[in-house]
Amino acid sequence: MKKDTHPNYHKIKVEMTDGTHFETRSTWGSEGDILKLEIDPKSHAAWTGGKQKLMDKGRISKFNKKFQNFKVDKKS
């Protein structure tokens, strides 16, 4: 096996969005670095079952207005 083909695998700390920490091993960063998560299973709607907010700012309505007269013939 070739030497130096694999990245350095070391211990890091992971900080969840609520401020809790846990230690794991990773190739990310350097030994002892802290990885701060922006999204985690405690806060994201995909895991918590919370309702997702649509941050549209008019894009969908703009699309619908632009293509309101576009019609597709369906073949049976």
All heavy atoms as a GROMACS GRO file, in nm:
protein
  621
    1MET      N    1   0.083  -0.118   0.000
    1MET     CA    2   0.000   0.000   0.000
    1MET      C    3   0.088   0.125   0.000
    1MET      O    4   0.189   0.130   0.069
    1MET     CB    5  -0.089  -0.002   0.124
    1MET     CG    6  -0.183   0.114   0.131
    1MET     SD    7  -0.263   0.112   0.290
    1MET     CE    8  -0.429   0.112   0.247
    2LYS      N    9   0.049   0.224  -0.078
    2LYS     CA   10   0.127   0.348  -0.086
    2LYS      C   11   0.114   0.428   0.043
    2LYS      O   12   0.008   0.435   0.103
    2LYS     CB   13   0.078   0.434  -0.202
    2LYS     CG   14   0.105   0.376  -0.337
    2LYS     CD   15   0.056   0.471  -0.444
    2LYS     CE   16   0.079   0.414  -0.581
    2LYS     NZ   17   0.029   0.503  -0.685
    3LYS      N   18   0.222   0.489   0.083
    3LYS     CA   19   0.220   0.575   0.201
    3LYS      C   20   0.162   0.712   0.164
    3LYS      O   21   0.172   0.756   0.050
    3LYS     CB   22   0.361   0.592   0.256
    3LYS     CG   23   0.416   0.465   0.316
    3LYS     CD   24   0.549   0.489   0.378
    3LYS     CE   25   0.599   0.361   0.441
    3LYS     NZ   26   0.723   0.381   0.514
    4ASP      N   27   0.101   0.778   0.262
    4ASP     CA   28   0.048   0.914   0.248
    4ASP      C   29  -0.064   0.926   0.144
    4ASP      O   30  -0.080   1.030   0.080
    4ASP     CB   31   0.160   1.014   0.216
    4ASP     CG   32   0.266   1.017   0.324
    4ASP    OD1   33   0.229   1.000   0.442
    4ASP    OD2   34   0.383   1.036   0.291
    5THR      N   35  -0.140   0.818   0.122
    5THR     CA   36  -0.252   0.827   0.028
    5THR      C   37  -0.383   0.860   0.098
    5THR      O   38  -0.476   0.904   0.034
    5THR     CB   39  -0.270   0.695  -0.050
    5THR    OG1   40  -0.294   0.590   0.043
    5THR    CG2   41  -0.151   0.665  -0.136
    6HIS      N   42  -0.387   0.840   0.229
    6HIS     CA   43  -0.509   0.867   0.303
    6HIS      C   44  -0.497   0.995   0.384
    6HIS      O   45  -0.390   1.027   0.435
    6HIS     CB   46  -0.541   0.750   0.398
    6HIS     CG   47  -0.568   0.623   0.324
    6HIS    ND1   48  -0.687   0.598   0.260
    6HIS    CD2   49  -0.491   0.514   0.303
    6HIS    CE1   50  -0.682   0.480   0.204
    6HIS    NE2   51  -0.564   0.426   0.227
    7PRO      N   52  -0.607   1.070   0.400
    7PRO     CA   53  -0.600   1.194   0.479
    7PRO      C   54  -0.582   1.163   0.628
    7PRO      O   55  -0.609   1.052   0.674
    7PRO     CB   56  -0.735   1.260   0.453
    7PRO     CG   57  -0.824   1.152   0.407
    7PRO     CD   58  -0.738   1.049   0.341
    8ASN      N   59  -0.538   1.261   0.701
    8ASN     CA   60  -0.516   1.248   0.845
    8ASN      C   61  -0.650   1.232   0.917
    8ASN      O   62  -0.740   1.313   0.904
    8ASN     CB   63  -0.442   1.372   0.896
    8ASN     CG   64  -0.406   1.360   1.041
    8ASN    OD1   65  -0.407   1.252   1.098
    8ASN    ND2   66  -0.373   1.473   1.101
    9TYR      N   67  -0.665   1.125   0.995
    9TYR     CA   68  -0.788   1.094   1.068
    9TYR      C   69  -0.762   1.124   1.215
    9TYR      O   70  -0.675   1.065   1.276
    9TYR     CB   71  -0.820   0.946   1.046
    9TYR     CG   72  -0.956   0.900   1.086
    9TYR    CD1   73  -1.070   0.955   1.028
    9TYR    CD2   74  -0.973   0.801   1.181
    9TYR    CE1   75  -1.195   0.911   1.064
    9TYR    CE2   76  -1.098   0.756   1.217
    9TYR     CZ   77  -1.209   0.812   1.158
    9TYR     OH   78  -1.334   0.768   1.194
   10HIS      N   79  -0.837   1.220   1.273
   10HIS     CA   80  -0.806   1.270   1.407
   10HIS      C   81  -0.935   1.305   1.482
   10HIS      O   82  -1.043   1.304   1.425
   10HIS     CB   83  -0.716   1.393   1.396
   10HIS     CG   84  -0.768   1.492   1.296
   10HIS    ND1   85  -0.732   1.485   1.164
   10HIS    CD2   86  -0.855   1.593   1.305
   10HIS    CE1   87  -0.796   1.581   1.097
   10HIS    NE2   88  -0.871   1.647   1.181
   11LYS      N   89  -0.920   1.342   1.610
   11LYS     CA   90  -1.036   1.377   1.693
   11LYS      C   91  -1.070   1.525   1.674
   11LYS      O   92  -0.983   1.611   1.670
   11LYS     CB   93  -1.008   1.352   1.840
   11LYS     CG   94  -1.001   1.206   1.874
   11LYS     CD   95  -0.982   1.187   2.023
   11LYS     CE   96  -0.975   1.039   2.057
   11LYS     NZ   97  -0.956   1.019   2.201
   12ILE      N   98  -1.203   1.552   1.660
   12ILE     CA   99  -1.254   1.689   1.656
   12ILE      C  100  -1.375   1.697   1.747
   12ILE      O  101  -1.431   1.595   1.788
   12ILE     CB  102  -1.294   1.733   1.514
   12ILE    CG1  103  -1.410   1.649   1.460
   12ILE    CG2  104  -1.176   1.732   1.420
   12ILE    CD1  105  -1.477   1.709   1.338
   13LYS      N  106  -1.416   1.818   1.781
   13LYS     CA  107  -1.538   1.839   1.857
   13LYS      C  108  -1.643   1.897   1.763
   13LYS      O  109  -1.613   1.981   1.678
   13LYS     CB  110  -1.515   1.936   1.973
   13LYS     CG  111  -1.429   1.878   2.082
   13LYS     CD  112  -1.413   1.973   2.197
   13LYS     CE  113  -1.324   1.911   2.303
   13LYS     NZ  114  -1.300   2.003   2.413
   14VAL      N  115  -1.767   1.852   1.779
   14VAL     CA  116  -1.878   1.901   1.697
   14VAL      C  117  -1.973   1.977   1.790
   14VAL      O  118  -2.014   1.924   1.893
   14VAL     CB  119  -1.953   1.785   1.628
   14VAL    CG1  120  -2.069   1.838   1.547
   14VAL    CG2  121  -1.858   1.706   1.539
   15GLU      N  122  -2.006   2.102   1.753
   15GLU     CA  123  -2.097   2.184   1.831
   15GLU      C  124  -2.232   2.190   1.760
   15GLU      O  125  -2.240   2.235   1.646
   15GLU     CB  126  -2.041   2.325   1.849
   15GLU     CG  127  -2.130   2.412   1.935
   15GLU     CD  128  -2.072   2.551   1.956
   15GLU    OE1  129  -1.948   2.562   1.968
   15GLU    OE2  130  -2.150   2.647   1.956
   16MET      N  131  -2.336   2.142   1.828
   16MET     CA  132  -2.471   2.143   1.772
   16MET      C  133  -2.528   2.285   1.780
   16MET      O  134  -2.472   2.372   1.845
   16MET     CB  135  -2.560   2.046   1.850
   16MET     CG  136  -2.504   1.906   1.859
   16MET     SD  137  -2.504   1.820   1.705
   16MET     CE  138  -2.660   1.741   1.713
   17THR      N  139  -2.643   2.308   1.716
   17THR     CA  140  -2.702   2.442   1.714
   17THR      C  141  -2.749   2.487   1.851
   17THR      O  142  -2.758   2.606   1.877
   17THR     CB  143  -2.821   2.448   1.617
   17THR    OG1  144  -2.916   2.348   1.653
   17THR    CG2  145  -2.776   2.426   1.474
   18ASP      N  146  -2.777   2.393   1.942
   18ASP     CA  147  -2.821   2.431   2.076
   18ASP      C  148  -2.705   2.449   2.172
   18ASP      O  149  -2.724   2.476   2.290
   18ASP     CB  150  -2.920   2.328   2.132
   18ASP     CG  151  -2.858   2.191   2.155
   18ASP    OD1  152  -2.741   2.170   2.115
   18ASP    OD2  153  -2.927   2.104   2.212
   19GLY      N  154  -2.581   2.436   2.124
   19GLY     CA  155  -2.464   2.460   2.207
   19GLY      C  156  -2.402   2.335   2.266
   19GLY      O  157  -2.294   2.343   2.325
   20THR      N  158  -2.466   2.219   2.254
   20THR     CA  159  -2.408   2.097   2.307
   20THR      C  160  -2.292   2.052   2.218
   20THR      O  161  -2.287   2.086   2.100
   20THR     CB  162  -2.513   1.984   2.317
   20THR    OG1  163  -2.567   1.959   2.187
   20THR    CG2  164  -2.624   2.020   2.414
   21HIS      N  165  -2.200   1.977   2.277
   21HIS     CA  166  -2.081   1.930   2.206
   21HIS      C  167  -2.072   1.778   2.213
   21HIS      O  168  -2.123   1.717   2.306
   21HIS     CB  169  -1.953   1.984   2.271
   21HIS     CG  170  -1.933   2.130   2.257
   21HIS    ND1  171  -1.991   2.221   2.340
   21HIS    CD2  172  -1.860   2.201   2.169
   21HIS    CE1  173  -1.955   2.343   2.305
   21HIS    NE2  174  -1.874   2.334   2.199
   22PHE      N  175  -2.006   1.719   2.115
   22PHE     CA  176  -1.964   1.580   2.125
   22PHE      C  177  -1.833   1.565   2.048
   22PHE      O  178  -1.799   1.647   1.964
   22PHE     CB  179  -2.072   1.482   2.076
   22PHE     CG  180  -2.100   1.487   1.928
   22PHE    CD1  181  -2.030   1.406   1.840
   22PHE    CD2  182  -2.198   1.571   1.878
   22PHE    CE1  183  -2.057   1.409   1.704
   22PHE    CE2  184  -2.226   1.575   1.743
   22PHE     CZ  185  -2.155   1.493   1.656
   23GLU      N  186  -1.759   1.461   2.083
   23GLU     CA  187  -1.630   1.438   2.020
   23GLU      C  188  -1.640   1.320   1.925
   23GLU      O  189  -1.705   1.221   1.955
   23GLU     CB  190  -1.525   1.411   2.128
   23GLU     CG  191  -1.384   1.412   2.076
   23GLU     CD  192  -1.282   1.405   2.188
   23GLU    OE1  193  -1.247   1.292   2.226
   23GLU    OE2  194  -1.241   1.511   2.236
   24THR      N  195  -1.576   1.333   1.810
   24THR     CA  196  -1.575   1.226   1.711
   24THR      C  197  -1.443   1.228   1.637
   24THR      O  198  -1.361   1.317   1.658
   24THR     CB  199  -1.694   1.242   1.613
   24THR    OG1  200  -1.702   1.127   1.529
   24THR    CG2  201  -1.680   1.367   1.526
   25ARG      N  202  -1.424   1.131   1.549
   25ARG     CA  203  -1.304   1.127   1.466
   25ARG      C  204  -1.342   1.164   1.324
   25ARG      O  205  -1.448   1.126   1.276
   25ARG     CB  206  -1.240   0.990   1.473
   25ARG     CG  207  -1.184   0.959   1.612
   25ARG     CD  208  -1.125   0.822   1.623
   25ARG     NE  209  -1.023   0.791   1.524
   25ARG     CZ  210  -0.893   0.818   1.534
   25ARG    NH1  211  -0.849   0.878   1.642
   25ARG    NH2  212  -0.810   0.785   1.439
   26SER      N  213  -1.256   1.241   1.256
   26SER     CA  214  -1.288   1.291   1.124
   26SER      C  215  -1.162   1.326   1.048
   26SER      O  216  -1.054   1.338   1.106
   26SER     CB  217  -1.376   1.416   1.138
   26SER     OG  218  -1.401   1.474   1.012
   27THR      N  219  -1.177   1.347   0.917
   27THR     CA  220  -1.067   1.399   0.835
   27THR      C  221  -1.080   1.550   0.818
   27THR      O  222  -0.995   1.614   0.758
   27THR     CB  223  -1.066   1.333   0.696
   27THR    OG1  224  -1.191   1.356   0.633
   27THR    CG2  225  -1.039   1.184   0.708
   28TRP      N  226  -1.190   1.609   0.870
   28TRP     CA  227  -1.215   1.752   0.860
   28TRP      C  228  -1.124   1.827   0.955
   28TRP      O  229  -1.104   1.789   1.070
   28TRP     CB  230  -1.362   1.783   0.896
   28TRP     CG  231  -1.394   1.929   0.890
   28TRP    CD1  232  -1.433   2.000   0.782
   28TRP    CD2  233  -1.389   2.022   0.998
   28TRP    NE1  234  -1.452   2.132   0.815
   28TRP    CE2  235  -1.425   2.147   0.948
   28TRP    CE3  236  -1.356   2.011   1.132
   28TRP    CZ2  237  -1.431   2.260   1.027
   28TRP    CZ3  238  -1.361   2.124   1.211
   28TRP    CH2  239  -1.399   2.247   1.158
   29GLY      N  240  -1.069   1.939   0.913
   29GLY     CA  241  -0.992   2.027   1.000
   29GLY      C  242  -0.865   1.964   1.053
   29GLY      O  243  -0.804   1.878   0.990
   30SER      N  244  -0.827   2.008   1.174
   30SER     CA  245  -0.707   1.959   1.241
   30SER      C  246  -0.746   1.904   1.378
   30SER      O  247  -0.856   1.926   1.426
   30SER     CB  248  -0.608   2.074   1.261
   30SER     OG  249  -0.573   2.130   1.137
   31GLU      N  250  -0.654   1.836   1.440
   31GLU     CA  251  -0.675   1.779   1.573
   31GLU      C  252  -0.725   1.886   1.670
   31GLU      O  253  -0.666   1.994   1.682
   31GLU     CB  254  -0.544   1.720   1.626
   31GLU     CG  255  -0.553   1.657   1.761
   31GLU     CD  256  -0.608   1.517   1.760
   31GLU    OE1  257  -0.595   1.448   1.658
   31GLU    OE2  258  -0.665   1.477   1.863
   32GLY      N  259  -0.839   1.861   1.735
   32GLY     CA  260  -0.893   1.953   1.835
   32GLY      C  261  -0.979   2.065   1.781
   32GLY      O  262  -1.032   2.145   1.859
   33ASP      N  263  -0.996   2.079   1.650
   33ASP     CA  264  -1.082   2.184   1.594
   33ASP      C  265  -1.227   2.162   1.634
   33ASP      O  266  -1.270   2.050   1.665
   33ASP     CB  267  -1.073   2.185   1.441
   33ASP     CG  268  -0.948   2.254   1.389
   33ASP    OD1  269  -0.874   2.312   1.470
   33ASP    OD2  270  -0.927   2.249   1.267
   34ILE      N  271  -1.306   2.270   1.632
   34ILE     CA  272  -1.448   2.263   1.664
   34ILE      C  273  -1.528   2.290   1.537
   34ILE      O  274  -1.512   2.395   1.474
   34ILE     CB  275  -1.487   2.365   1.773
   34ILE    CG1  276  -1.412   2.334   1.903
   34ILE    CG2  277  -1.638   2.364   1.796
   34ILE    CD1  278  -1.436   2.435   2.013
   35LEU      N  279  -1.612   2.194   1.499
   35LEU     CA  280  -1.700   2.207   1.384
   35LEU      C  281  -1.835   2.256   1.434
   35LEU      O  282  -1.903   2.186   1.508
   35LEU     CB  283  -1.715   2.073   1.312
   35LEU     CG  284  -1.813   2.066   1.196
   35LEU    CD1  285  -1.772   2.159   1.083
   35LEU    CD2  286  -1.826   1.923   1.146
   36LYS      N  287  -1.875   2.379   1.397
   36LYS     CA  288  -2.002   2.436   1.441
   36LYS      C  289  -2.107   2.412   1.333
   36LYS      O  290  -2.092   2.458   1.221
   36LYS     CB  291  -1.986   2.585   1.469
   36LYS     CG  292  -1.895   2.613   1.586
   36LYS     CD  293  -1.888   2.761   1.617
   36LYS     CE  294  -1.795   2.784   1.736
   36LYS     NZ  295  -1.793   2.923   1.778
   37LEU      N  296  -2.211   2.338   1.369
   37LEU     CA  297  -2.316   2.305   1.274
   37LEU      C  298  -2.418   2.417   1.264
   37LEU      O  299  -2.455   2.478   1.363
   37LEU     CB  300  -2.387   2.176   1.316
   37LEU     CG  301  -2.301   2.052   1.325
   37LEU    CD1  302  -2.387   1.934   1.369
   37LEU    CD2  303  -2.235   2.021   1.193
   38GLU      N  304  -2.464   2.445   1.142
   38GLU     CA  305  -2.571   2.542   1.120
   38GLU      C  306  -2.706   2.472   1.120
   38GLU      O  307  -2.808   2.531   1.151
   38GLU     CB  308  -2.549   2.615   0.988
   38GLU     CG  309  -2.424   2.700   0.986
   38GLU     CD  310  -2.400   2.764   0.851
   38GLU    OE1  311  -2.485   2.752   0.761
   38GLU    OE2  312  -2.294   2.825   0.835
   39ILE      N  313  -2.706   2.345   1.079
   39ILE     CA  314  -2.827   2.264   1.073
   39ILE      C  315  -2.794   2.129   1.136
   39ILE      O  316  -2.691   2.071   1.106
   39ILE     CB  317  -2.872   2.242   0.927
   39ILE    CG1  318  -2.907   2.375   0.863
   39ILE    CG2  319  -2.990   2.147   0.922
   39ILE    CD1  320  -2.937   2.365   0.715
   40ASP      N  321  -2.881   2.082   1.224
   40ASP     CA  322  -2.860   1.950   1.282
   40ASP      C  323  -2.995   1.883   1.307
   40ASP      O  324  -3.099   1.946   1.293
   40ASP     CB  325  -2.775   1.957   1.408
   40ASP     CG  326  -2.841   2.031   1.522
   40ASP    OD1  327  -2.963   2.044   1.525
   40ASP    OD2  328  -2.768   2.076   1.612
   41PRO      N  329  -2.995   1.755   1.343
   41PRO     CA  330  -3.121   1.682   1.363
   41PRO      C  331  -3.210   1.739   1.473
   41PRO      O  332  -3.329   1.713   1.475
   41PRO     CB  333  -3.075   1.541   1.401
   41PRO     CG  334  -2.939   1.529   1.344
   41PRO     CD  335  -2.880   1.666   1.349
   42LYS      N  336  -3.155   1.819   1.565
   42LYS     CA  337  -3.237   1.876   1.672
   42LYS      C  338  -3.315   1.998   1.626
   42LYS      O  339  -3.414   2.035   1.687
   42LYS     CB  340  -3.148   1.916   1.789
   42LYS     CG  341  -3.083   1.799   1.859
   42LYS     CD  342  -2.998   1.848   1.973
   42LYS     CE  343  -2.929   1.732   2.042
   42LYS     NZ  344  -2.845   1.778   2.152
   43SER      N  345  -3.270   2.064   1.516
   43SER     CA  346  -3.333   2.189   1.477
   43SER      C  347  -3.395   2.189   1.338
   43SER      O  348  -3.477   2.275   1.307
   43SER     CB  349  -3.230   2.302   1.483
   43SER     OG  350  -3.128   2.280   1.388
   44HIS      N  351  -3.358   2.095   1.251
   44HIS     CA  352  -3.405   2.098   1.113
   44HIS      C  353  -3.540   2.030   1.098
   44HIS      O  354  -3.565   1.925   1.156
   44HIS     CB  355  -3.302   2.032   1.021
   44HIS     CG  356  -3.326   2.062   0.877
   44HIS    ND1  357  -3.410   1.987   0.800
   44HIS    CD2  358  -3.279   2.159   0.797
   44HIS    CE1  359  -3.413   2.037   0.678
   44HIS    NE2  360  -3.333   2.141   0.674
   45ALA      N  361  -3.629   2.088   1.020
   45ALA     CA  362  -3.765   2.038   1.002
   45ALA      C  363  -3.770   1.898   0.943
   45ALA      O  364  -3.864   1.823   0.967
   45ALA     CB  365  -3.844   2.134   0.914
   46ALA      N  366  -3.669   1.858   0.868
   46ALA     CA  367  -3.668   1.725   0.808
   46ALA      C  368  -3.664   1.616   0.916
   46ALA      O  369  -3.716   1.508   0.897
   46ALA     CB  370  -3.548   1.709   0.716
   47TRP      N  371  -3.601   1.646   1.030
   47TRP     CA  372  -3.593   1.549   1.139
   47TRP      C  373  -3.697   1.574   1.248
   47TRP      O  374  -3.743   1.481   1.312
   47TRP     CB  375  -3.454   1.550   1.203
   47TRP     CG  376  -3.348   1.492   1.115
   47TRP    CD1  377  -3.327   1.361   1.090
   47TRP    CD2  378  -3.251   1.563   1.040
   47TRP    NE1  379  -3.221   1.345   1.005
   47TRP    CE2  380  -3.172   1.469   0.972
   47TRP    CE3  381  -3.221   1.698   1.023
   47TRP    CZ2  382  -3.067   1.503   0.890
   47TRP    CZ3  383  -3.116   1.733   0.941
   47TRP    CH2  384  -3.040   1.636   0.876
   48THR      N  385  -3.733   1.699   1.271
   48THR     CA  386  -3.823   1.731   1.382
   48THR      C  387  -3.969   1.718   1.343
   48THR      O  388  -4.055   1.717   1.429
   48THR     CB  389  -3.798   1.874   1.433
   48THR    OG1  390  -3.825   1.966   1.328
   48THR    CG2  391  -3.656   1.891   1.484
   49GLY      N  392  -3.998   1.713   1.213
   49GLY     CA  393  -4.136   1.704   1.169
   49GLY      C  394  -4.205   1.840   1.165
   49GLY      O  395  -4.324   1.850   1.142
   50GLY      N  396  -4.129   1.946   1.185
   50GLY     CA  397  -4.184   2.081   1.181
   50GLY      C  398  -4.224   2.120   1.041
   50GLY      O  399  -4.185   2.059   0.943
   51LYS      N  400  -4.303   2.222   1.032
   51LYS     CA  401  -4.350   2.268   0.902
   51LYS      C  402  -4.243   2.354   0.836
   51LYS      O  403  -4.186   2.442   0.898
   51LYS     CB  404  -4.479   2.347   0.918
   51LYS     CG  405  -4.551   2.368   0.789
   51LYS     CD  406  -4.693   2.409   0.813
   51LYS     CE  407  -4.766   2.408   0.681
   51LYS     NZ  408  -4.905   2.431   0.695
   52GLN      N  409  -4.219   2.328   0.708
   52GLN     CA  410  -4.118   2.402   0.634
   52GLN      C  411  -4.176   2.535   0.588
   52GLN      O  412  -4.290   2.542   0.543
   52GLN     CB  413  -4.074   2.321   0.514
   52GLN     CG  414  -3.959   2.381   0.438
   52GLN     CD  415  -3.914   2.292   0.324
   52GLN    OE1  416  -3.981   2.198   0.286
   52GLN    NE2  417  -3.800   2.323   0.269
   53LYS      N  418  -4.097   2.641   0.598
   53LYS     CA  419  -4.139   2.772   0.552
   53LYS      C  420  -4.095   2.792   0.408
   53LYS      O  421  -3.984   2.756   0.370
   53LYS     CB  422  -4.077   2.882   0.638
   53LYS     CG  423  -4.125   2.883   0.780
   53LYS     CD  424  -4.059   2.996   0.855
   53LYS     CE  425  -4.100   2.996   1.000
   53LYS     NZ  426  -4.030   3.099   1.076
   54LEU      N  427  -4.181   2.850   0.328
   54LEU     CA  428  -4.148   2.879   0.190
   54LEU      C  429  -4.096   3.022   0.182
   54LEU      O  430  -4.168   3.117   0.209
   54LEU     CB  431  -4.271   2.863   0.101
   54LEU     CG  432  -4.250   2.888  -0.048
   54LEU    CD1  433  -4.151   2.787  -0.105
   54LEU    CD2  434  -4.381   2.876  -0.122
   55MET      N  435  -3.969   3.035   0.149
   55MET     CA  436  -3.906   3.166   0.137
   55MET      C  437  -3.899   3.202  -0.011
   55MET      O  438  -3.795   3.198  -0.074
   55MET     CB  439  -3.767   3.164   0.199
   55MET     CG  440  -3.765   3.123   0.344
   55MET     SD  441  -3.859   3.233   0.448
   55MET     CE  442  -3.746   3.367   0.464
   56ASP      N  443  -4.013   3.235  -0.068
   56ASP     CA  444  -4.028   3.249  -0.212
   56ASP      C  445  -3.986   3.386  -0.263
   56ASP      O  446  -3.918   3.397  -0.363
   56ASP     CB  447  -4.175   3.222  -0.246
   56ASP     CG  448  -4.206   3.250  -0.391
   56ASP    OD1  449  -4.131   3.207  -0.479
   56ASP    OD2  450  -4.307   3.316  -0.416
   57LYS      N  451  -4.031   3.490  -0.200
   57LYS     CA  452  -4.008   3.629  -0.244
   57LYS      C  453  -4.057   3.651  -0.386
   57LYS      O  454  -3.996   3.723  -0.463
   57LYS     CB  455  -3.862   3.666  -0.229
   57LYS     CG  456  -3.816   3.666  -0.085
   57LYS     CD  457  -3.680   3.726  -0.071
   57LYS     CE  458  -3.640   3.723   0.074
   57LYS     NZ  459  -3.514   3.781   0.102
   58GLY      N  460  -4.167   3.586  -0.424
   58GLY     CA  461  -4.230   3.612  -0.552
   58GLY      C  462  -4.181   3.529  -0.668
   58GLY      O  463  -4.229   3.547  -0.780
   59ARG      N  464  -4.087   3.440  -0.649
   59ARG     CA  465  -4.033   3.364  -0.761
   59ARG      C  466  -4.137   3.271  -0.823
   59ARG      O  467  -4.147   3.259  -0.944
   59ARG     CB  468  -3.912   3.284  -0.717
   59ARG     CG  469  -3.792   3.372  -0.690
   59ARG     CD  470  -3.668   3.287  -0.665
   59ARG     NE  471  -3.556   3.370  -0.636
   59ARG     CZ  472  -3.500   3.383  -0.517
   59ARG    NH1  473  -3.547   3.316  -0.415
   59ARG    NH2  474  -3.397   3.462  -0.499
   60ILE      N  475  -4.215   3.203  -0.737
   60ILE     CA  476  -4.315   3.110  -0.790
   60ILE      C  477  -4.425   3.187  -0.861
   60ILE      O  478  -4.467   3.150  -0.972
   60ILE     CB  479  -4.372   3.022  -0.677
   60ILE    CG1  480  -4.263   2.930  -0.626
   60ILE    CG2  481  -4.491   2.940  -0.726
   60ILE    CD1  482  -4.302   2.849  -0.505
   61SER      N  483  -4.473   3.295  -0.802
   61SER     CA  484  -4.578   3.373  -0.867
   61SER      C  485  -4.527   3.436  -0.996
   61SER      O  486  -4.600   3.445  -1.095
   61SER     CB  487  -4.632   3.480  -0.772
   61SER     OG  488  -4.529   3.563  -0.726
   62LYS      N  489  -4.402   3.477  -0.999
   62LYS     CA  490  -4.343   3.533  -1.121
   62LYS      C  491  -4.336   3.426  -1.230
   62LYS      O  492  -4.369   3.453  -1.346
   62LYS     CB  493  -4.203   3.586  -1.090
   62LYS     CG  494  -4.136   3.657  -1.205
   62LYS     CD  495  -4.001   3.712  -1.162
   62LYS     CE  496  -3.931   3.778  -1.277
   62LYS     NZ  497  -3.799   3.829  -1.239
   63PHE      N  498  -4.296   3.304  -1.193
   63PHE     CA  499  -4.291   3.193  -1.288
   63PHE      C  500  -4.430   3.162  -1.341
   63PHE      O  501  -4.450   3.146  -1.462
   63PHE     CB  502  -4.231   3.069  -1.220
   63PHE     CG  503  -4.230   2.947  -1.306
   63PHE    CD1  504  -4.125   2.923  -1.393
   63PHE    CD2  505  -4.334   2.856  -1.301
   63PHE    CE1  506  -4.125   2.810  -1.473
   63PHE    CE2  507  -4.335   2.743  -1.381
   63PHE     CZ  508  -4.229   2.720  -1.467
   64ASN      N  509  -4.528   3.151  -1.251
   64ASN     CA  510  -4.665   3.120  -1.292
   64ASN      C  511  -4.721   3.227  -1.384
   64ASN      O  512  -4.790   3.196  -1.482
   64ASN     CB  513  -4.755   3.101  -1.170
   64ASN     CG  514  -4.727   2.973  -1.098
   64ASN    OD1  515  -4.673   2.879  -1.155
   64ASN    ND2  516  -4.760   2.969  -0.970
   65LYS      N  517  -4.692   3.353  -1.357
   65LYS     CA  518  -4.740   3.462  -1.442
   65LYS      C  519  -4.676   3.455  -1.580
   65LYS      O  520  -4.742   3.472  -1.682
   65LYS     CB  521  -4.708   3.596  -1.376
   65LYS     CG  522  -4.762   3.714  -1.452
   65LYS     CD  523  -4.731   3.844  -1.380
   65LYS     CE  524  -4.780   3.962  -1.460
   65LYS     NZ  525  -4.742   4.088  -1.398
   66LYS      N  526  -4.547   3.425  -1.584
   66LYS     CA  527  -4.475   3.419  -1.711
   66LYS      C  528  -4.526   3.306  -1.800
   66LYS      O  529  -4.535   3.321  -1.921
   66LYS     CB  530  -4.326   3.400  -1.683
   66LYS     CG  531  -4.239   3.400  -1.807
   66LYS     CD  532  -4.092   3.393  -1.769
   66LYS     CE  533  -4.004   3.396  -1.892
   66LYS     NZ  534  -3.861   3.391  -1.858
   67PHE      N  535  -4.562   3.193  -1.741
   67PHE     CA  536  -4.602   3.076  -1.818
   67PHE      C  537  -4.750   3.042  -1.805
   67PHE      O  538  -4.790   2.929  -1.829
   67PHE     CB  539  -4.517   2.955  -1.776
   67PHE     CG  540  -4.372   2.971  -1.812
   67PHE    CD1  541  -4.278   3.004  -1.716
   67PHE    CD2  542  -4.330   2.955  -1.943
   67PHE    CE1  543  -4.145   3.020  -1.749
   67PHE    CE2  544  -4.196   2.969  -1.977
   67PHE     CZ  545  -4.104   3.003  -1.881
   68GLN      N  546  -4.833   3.140  -1.772
   68GLN     CA  547  -4.975   3.114  -1.752
   68GLN      C  548  -5.046   3.071  -1.880
   68GLN      O  549  -5.142   2.997  -1.876
   68GLN     CB  550  -5.044   3.235  -1.691
   68GLN     CG  551  -5.050   3.354  -1.782
   68GLN     CD  552  -5.106   3.478  -1.711
   68GLN    OE1  553  -5.148   3.467  -1.596
   68GLN    NE2  554  -5.108   3.591  -1.778
   69ASN      N  555  -4.997   3.113  -1.996
   69ASN     CA  556  -5.061   3.078  -2.122
   69ASN      C  557  -4.996   2.960  -2.192
   69ASN      O  558  -5.037   2.921  -2.300
   69ASN     CB  559  -5.061   3.198  -2.217
   69ASN     CG  560  -5.145   3.311  -2.162
   69ASN    OD1  561  -5.249   3.287  -2.101
   69ASN    ND2  562  -5.100   3.434  -2.182
   70PHE      N  563  -4.897   2.902  -2.131
   70PHE     CA  564  -4.827   2.787  -2.189
   70PHE      C  565  -4.912   2.662  -2.167
   70PHE      O  566  -4.948   2.629  -2.055
   70PHE     CB  567  -4.690   2.770  -2.123
   70PHE     CG  568  -4.607   2.660  -2.184
   70PHE    CD1  569  -4.547   2.678  -2.306
   70PHE    CD2  570  -4.590   2.541  -2.117
   70PHE    CE1  571  -4.470   2.578  -2.362
   70PHE    CE2  572  -4.514   2.440  -2.172
   70PHE     CZ  573  -4.454   2.458  -2.295
   71LYS      N  574  -4.943   2.592  -2.274
   71LYS     CA  575  -5.026   2.472  -2.264
   71LYS      C  576  -4.957   2.355  -2.331
   71LYS      O  577  -4.889   2.370  -2.432
   71LYS     CB  578  -5.162   2.496  -2.330
   71LYS     CG  579  -5.242   2.600  -2.257
   71LYS     CD  580  -5.378   2.619  -2.317
   71LYS     CE  581  -5.450   2.724  -2.237
   71LYS     NZ  582  -5.568   2.774  -2.294
   72VAL      N  583  -4.975   2.239  -2.274
   72VAL     CA  584  -4.916   2.116  -2.328
   72VAL      C  585  -5.031   2.024  -2.366
   72VAL      O  586  -5.122   1.999  -2.288
   72VAL     CB  587  -4.828   2.047  -2.223
   72VAL    CG1  588  -4.774   1.916  -2.277
   72VAL    CG2  589  -4.715   2.138  -2.182
   73ASP      N  590  -5.027   1.975  -2.490
   73ASP     CA  591  -5.130   1.879  -2.534
   73ASP      C  592  -5.093   1.741  -2.481
   73ASP      O  593  -4.982   1.693  -2.503
   73ASP     CB  594  -5.137   1.874  -2.687
   73ASP     CG  595  -5.191   2.004  -2.745
   73ASP    OD1  596  -5.265   2.073  -2.674
   73ASP    OD2  597  -5.156   2.035  -2.860
   74LYS      N  598  -5.186   1.680  -2.410
   74LYS     CA  599  -5.163   1.545  -2.359
   74LYS      C  600  -5.213   1.443  -2.458
   74LYS      O  601  -5.322   1.456  -2.511
   74LYS     CB  602  -5.236   1.526  -2.225
   74LYS     CG  603  -5.179   1.609  -2.115
   74LYS     CD  604  -5.248   1.579  -1.985
   74LYS     CE  605  -5.191   1.660  -1.873
   74LYS     NZ  606  -5.256   1.630  -1.746
   75LYS      N  607  -5.132   1.344  -2.486
   75LYS     CA  608  -5.171   1.236  -2.577
   75LYS      C  609  -5.222   1.121  -2.493
   75LYS      O  610  -5.159   1.080  -2.396
   75LYS     CB  611  -5.053   1.191  -2.662
   75LYS     CG  612  -5.009   1.299  -2.759
   75LYS     CD  613  -4.895   1.251  -2.844
   75LYS     CE  614  -4.851   1.360  -2.940
   75LYS     NZ  615  -4.740   1.317  -3.026
   76SER      N  616  -5.336   1.064  -2.532
   76SER     CA  617  -5.394   0.954  -2.457
   76SER      C  618  -5.342   0.821  -2.503
   76SER      O  619  -5.298   0.797  -2.607
   76SER     CB  620  -5.546   0.954  -2.470
   76SER     OG  621  -5.594   1.075  -2.418
   0.00000   0.00000   0.00000
